[in-house]
Amino acid sequence: MALEKPIIPTFSLKERDRRWSLLRAEMKKANFDALIALPHEGHWDQFGCDTRYITQIGGTQTEVGCVLPLEADVSAVVRGENEIEWWGLAQDWVTDIRPSRRSYGEPVIERLKEIRAERVGVIALSGMVRAPEGVVPWGTFEKIRNALPSVKFANATDVMQEVRAVKSAEEVAFIEKAAKIIGHATDVLIQHAKPGVGEHELIAEMLREVVRRGGEPITMMLFGTGGPEVPWAQRVFTTRKLKPGDLINTEVEGKYAGYIAQALQPISLGPRPKDLEKIFDATKVIFDSMLKFLKPGISFGAVAKFYQDQVAAAGYEPDGALMHGRGLGEDAPMLWGARKDFPEQEQKLKEGHVFILKPACKQGFMRDSIRAGDTVAIEAGGARRLGKRELEFVAI
C-alpha cells in the first residue's frame, strides 16, 4: 500500500533550477566537477543547511548528504530505505535518493565514481561564518579521500556561501513566515511570564507555539533571567523560577522549512530600570534610522560608521554583532558593529540579503545589553522589516 504524500512546506521547481544554475556557474569558475555536502546536524540543525539548500531534504536533525555534479543528476544520501520512500514523496527536487545505512561515505564514493569526477569541492570543509574550522565529519571525509586517491578535493565553502547569501523572493517569503511564527511565540512568552514560573516552562510554551504554527522545534532559543544586571541569554534551559524585579533577556528564532527569522524581546517583571529603558529607547531609534539607511550598494564600512555615529550621538558605546545573515543557517555576510577597521569594509549590501539587525548601546561594563532587533530584508528600494510586532521593552 502506497504512503500518503507528506504535507510539508516546499519550494518550486523554478527555485530549484535557480539555485542549481547559480551553484553550477560558481563551480565552473572554481573548476569543480562536483560538490559534496556531508551530514552534520549541529548548531540547531544549521550545519546541515547546505544539503538542505540543494535538495530540500533535511530538518529536525535528519541525517542527509548530497552530491551536486556539474552536469548530471543530483544525488541525496539518507539513512535507509524508509527515508528514501518518505522523501521521495515529500519533495520533487531530487529523484536519486540513496541509502547509507549510516555509512555516508560509501554512496558518495559510488556517485563520484559514476560521474568520473576529478576535482571535487567539499562544502563546509573550512571557513564557515560561525565555524572557521569547518564541520565536515573527518572519518567520512577520510574514507572518501582514501577510496578516490586520484581525485583532487578542495574547500568549496565560499562557493555555497556566496550563492546562499542572496535570497530569492520565495526564500524571503519563507523567512517572513518564520518571523510571524516567532512573533506568536513571543506573545506566548509575555502571556506566561510571571514570578514563580520556571524558565523551562516558558521555553516549553514558546516551542509549543512554534510547532503549533507550523515551525520546527530544533531552533535557537537563547534565554536568560535574573537581575539587577542584564542576564546572559543562554543556550541551556534552567529550572530557575522567575522573581519580582527580574529581567528576561532573549534572542530567539522561528524556523519555517529551515528558514530562520530572529527577534529580541526584553522583559521586566516590574517597572523597567530607568537606565535600561533609556538604552532600549536609543537602540529603537537607531534601528529605525538604520532601516531607512540600508539599501543595495552601500558598503559595510559605511553601515558600521553610520551605526557608530548614531550610538555616539546618543551618548553610548557600540557593541558586537550588529547584523548577520539569516536564511537556512549562519548565512553570510556578517558585520560587527564595534570595529572601525575590518577586512570586509568594501563589501556592499545586495538586494536579497537578509539580516538580523540588532544595534546595541552599552555604557561602561555590561554583561549583556538590552536592545531592539528584528529580521530585515534588503530589497531594491531599501530595507524592509519582516517582523510585525512592536519593538518594545515590555514591563509585566
Secondary structure, DSSP 8 states (H G I E B T S, - for coil): ------------HHHHHHHHHHHHHHHHHHT-SEEEE----TTTTGGGHHHHHHHS---TT---EEEEESSS--EEEESSHHHHHHHHHH-SS--EEEE-TT-THHHHHHHHHHTT-SEEEETTSS--SS-TT----HHHHHHHHHH-TTSEEEE-HHHHHHHHHS--HHHHHHHHHHHHHHHHHHHHHHHH--TT-BHHHHHHHHHHHHHHTT--SS--EEEEEE-SS----BSS----B--TT-EEEEEEEEEETTEEEEE---EESSS--HHHHHHHHHHHHHHHHHHHH--TT-BHHHHHHHHHHHHHHHT-B--SEEEEEESSSEEEEEEESS-S--TTTT-B--TT-EEEE----B-SS-SS-----EEEEEETTEEEE---S----EE-
